[in-house]
Amino acid sequence: MACTSKLTEDLLNDCATVPKTGLAASSKAVLINQDDIDLSGSTSTGAQITDLVLNSGTTGYKLEYVKQLASTNSEYAPSTDAVSGFKHNFLGRLLVATNDNAERSQELANGRYVIVVPTPYGGQDKYKVYGWENGLEASEMIYNVDENSGAITFTLSTPENAVEPYLYMTFYDTDDATSKAAFDALFASV
């Protein structure tokens, strides 16, 4: 990661691209165990990932959600005694309180993940990636039968004392169709 302390390009408004809120209507994210990513085989330049390669025999995992019941956010974390950077959060929910989701909750609570989410933007800006450098860990998980329609809500966050170099990263491999195919295949080698 280069430590840039100056702007290198203009900050221009593109009237053809309007701001869009929420995640894409696809209602699916891909959670990847951080240690399943082949970093030496993956390719990234700056905030752009052009090839996301998983270790042989591994796959990402689909997380489905409805409406806008999942979200991401990032914030700048300045530091006077360590590296400044960004903290990432993914807020999601397991919609039904089943035995399977109790087991997935235990796994979520004890793992470290990278998450890829589609946004309403297109092209190289569609797929946002959170936790690329340090992963995301469970920082909150709540099950309350009287709240959130009885769903299990959880937050995955940048680990304490860690930061990410970018507000988010983006995934774009060659073209829209290739990027979508990789996302739909959960980044498993096909």
C-alpha angles and dihedrals in degrees: 000000000000115000099228113187097175136057112258101188140028120272100228133178114235107206090193091061115060124193114266127200130213132017124298121285091249088092093211136106129184118232115198125191101242094227090054091068116099098218093182091054095042120086126217134162117188108319094339123096110197099174122028107190125186126205114266113281095017132108141184120250127237119237111193123199137170132232110341096325093130128057144168133214138176132194136189113252110198117197133191096195104033140027114304117225145124134305116216128206133185117192115198144149141218100226101208128047097228133147089252091055091049087057093045088050090057090050092047090050093055105037140075119231148185114214129204117197130181116231130196090261121097139223118012091354099057103087115054119195124206128191098019096146104032106010128231125272131195108270097168137015124173134180114184118162091211098051136061091012089293093298124146107245122200141175125211112200142177106274119261113274092018133099137187121235095231137042084242136330126233131223119216122155115190098304143350095275094050092046092049092047091053091048093047090048088054087242091286114146110263 
